Amino acid sequence: MDIAYTSLAGTKPVNEDFAGAMLPEEGQEAMGVIAAIADGVSAGGLGRDAAQTTVTTLVRDYYGTPQTWDTTVALDRIIAAQNAWLAASNRRSTPAVGLTTLTALVLRGRSWTLAHVGDTRAYLLRDGQVTQLTVDHVMPHRDFRHQLTRVVGAEDRLVVDSMQGDLRVGDVFILLSDGAHGSLRLRQLAETAELAQAQAIADSLVQAALRAGSQDNATALVVRVLGLLDATLQDVGRSAQALPVPVRLRPGERIDGLRVEEIVADNGVNLIYKVRDTRTHTDYALKTLHPSRAHDPEECAALAHEAWLACCLQSSRAADQLVRLHEGPPAGKGQTAFYLLYDWHAGETLEQMLVRKHRFAPAQVVDLATQVLQALGRLHRQSVVHRDLKPANLHLGTDGVLRLLGLGVALSGREPAALRELHAGTPSYVNPEQWGYSLRSGRVDTDVPPEAPDAQSDLFALGVTLYQLLTDGKLPYGEVLPHQSGRYHRDPQPPSRHNPEVPTWLDHVVLKAVARDKRQRFETAEEFLLALERGAARPLMASPASPLLQRDPAFVWKLLLVVSGLFNVLLIYWLLFLPK
């Protein structure tokens, strides 16, 4: 960014305009840059103070708002608080003495956001064309255009205009007070594009306004965009809302230069197609919402979160075992519908290999587990929980690389609230704590609050997956159907009971990964990986069997029932058959 301003009093003795901008501190880069301009209303006498306090409060308090808030929400709440404070101060004076207009600009990720009240203006200079972004809040009659209909501090409740749009490299945003734009023409704004520096643009506009006869304070705040950061979750979500969900596509149909080859998956929520670029003959995987979910805002937000998360992870080491996401159609064509375009990798999922009766050797299982754990470790270090690890979401490419699929329900800390609260994941792979399993009672207890998924949830799911690969599809705790809760009545049998080729040390590793007691499991992916790397050289000790009372809390009552039954049988026999 290149940011500069010029503010002159002009023919007036006091300059009641005020402009300010602030850059994010380290660690807050995702919040973007904020700039604002205000023109104090001079009739009351304290317009300068109102303009200055409004701008300084806005640019400072903006960085105190949660990063999860939409930019429009953050600006609206800060401006509302400042307006309430000014309005309360003005109620003690008649007439009101502290009023101001305000136009604020936030450049965040790859989008811009404006908040506007009054007759200050914002313009966008792009490709030599000037666009006025704001509308003046003044009386519609030409003789009363100096009278404001909306201003900060006049009333307890204030309506703020909000606008958003996409950023491009080379964009120039120009914020002007009415003393500047009232004496300038759009042609003069466009001519400033020839100036290379923001300061030169600001100086040129203010001087031109004063030469044209401006009788008011003249202020110009200029922001030039020199480069773009990665797209934010808000950018992706806004694009998702702006684009329609494509209708169900059939093989042979085209979308944005891509020809549909086949439908790969349809789970009722998402559709995945294999598509081909007709120009380069390159294959891609196109993922979009099912047409029946086209108007579901929660599903749309979840897919947008997947897109944002996939983009973020592409710059990390975890990208080695993830499928690369493309920002749009090939050859730079515009995207006409909401979908995600991933690389296509030949191969098959581990689920497909199990279905076709592929027999996994223990050595192959260890190699696959090593790759998964390396990817999980990188994800967990970035506070990302996959939450749906299973054979169907592990793809073994023909290049020998195992890739993680299914980031649709992953947790990143920035996901929509509905996605965070969703009890996601395939039931058979969900760890006991998420069901509210109680070790003391040995069953799912409705009085025990379920725990939120975490990194250990992924490690448990991986343990179930390894158990399944080693035993030709068997599950340690049996299959859990949808709308059922998990059953953990007894410790699982070692995989070697079903497959004698499994070595004892690998038995111990897998059983530790799927232990019913969370305290007995691996805490991190690195600990799990170390156990596999050590193998038979330094095997793990066998996990202790759960105590009998923990495996079957009703055992004492069952034993008492059996003893009581035997006693009653003996008593009856004695009464009937033994001599009196």
Summary of the structure (lengths in Angstrom):
residues: 580
radius of gyration: 32.7
end to end distance: 108.0
largest distance: 131.8
contacts: 1869
relative contact order: 0.07
helix: 39%
strand: 20%
